[in-house]
């Protein structure tokens, strides 16, 4: 089987892809550059690959243009002990308590963006007017960046997220601009006496956290890219899925307490894709012989945990091939598992919950204008759309 998977329209992983992977718990595959690998599809085995020290992300080498540029992403592509040191330096800023404390700010940002949408009136591209700026503003506030810089940062973040969608010279320049901007911000943090955000805190605590100047810049860039860009794409895909179920939208408007549960099912259900394998799983290299099911994974072999298919594991999820917004429990692996579980998942969950609640409750009669002709965006680090035109009847307060 050749990966990445063909990009098909739709918010969920096509059933024929799911069925193909389900044929065996491990499958021989070929990556885009011809490299042989093994796909792992059952949730139990995916958890093993993501958490067992005998599988290394750091030892997998494939050039990635965009999504971090020439410097490896600080958390995504490193192993312990380097990964542990970097993660410990930032994890206190991404706890559930921190996210809950930020709820008022997150709510205000969402409300202001919807205020602007209502003031301008329908129709509107809700991707560029809400889905993209919303999580970016949240993460900029967390990092201590000036919100006035959003018009400068947003187009560069989008281009940097490209893997073939934009010309190489544009991607290179976008990454360089982002690096220079954040390096300048780290430099300014050295003259501050109080912490206005994560960047200031990391600089002021440099002697104890062990981070270098380059690592702080790299962490800031990675948190901004991998946090805000992924949430923006998922928010847009979630809206597409929900707006194709008008009865569900009405139910969520009447009973917004159901939104957190619906968000978990959207996280399980939405096909988020990925650069290298066309799935949300990062390739790992086996550092020792490991037996998964009835297969011996030899030292040096490349293993891809196919999280999208693990999220449809029939041994874990009843009616796994159906979208059920009230599904509970919902042990999906969309945020990963083990040491590489998404450090910002508490914020991502809250942003999705608040974003969907604000849009659905304040934009009455919200509908897609091009439901059958959605502009799916290809050759990006994750799946998404290039635009999402919508209309609505009116705005509520």
Secondary structure, 3 states (H helix, E strand, C coil): CECCCCCCCCCECCHHHHHHHHCCCEEEEECCCCCEEEEECCHHHHHHHHHCCCEECCCCCCCCCCCCCCCCCCCCCCCCCHHHHHHHHHHHHCCHHHHHHCHHHHHHHHHHHHHHHHHHCCCEEHHHHHHHHHHHHHHHHHHCCCHHHHHHHHHHHHHHCECCCCCHHHHHHHHHHHHHHHHHHHHHHCCCCCCCCHHHHHHHCHHHHCCCHHHHHHHHHHHHHHHHHHHHHHHHHHHHHHHCCHHHHHHHHHCHHHHHHHHHHHHHHECCCCCCCCCCCCEEEECCCEEECCEEECCCCEEEECHHHHCCCCCCCCCCCCCCCCCCCCCCCCCCCHHHCCCCHHHHHHHHHHHHHHHHHHEECCEECCCCCCCEECCECCCEECCCEEECCEECC
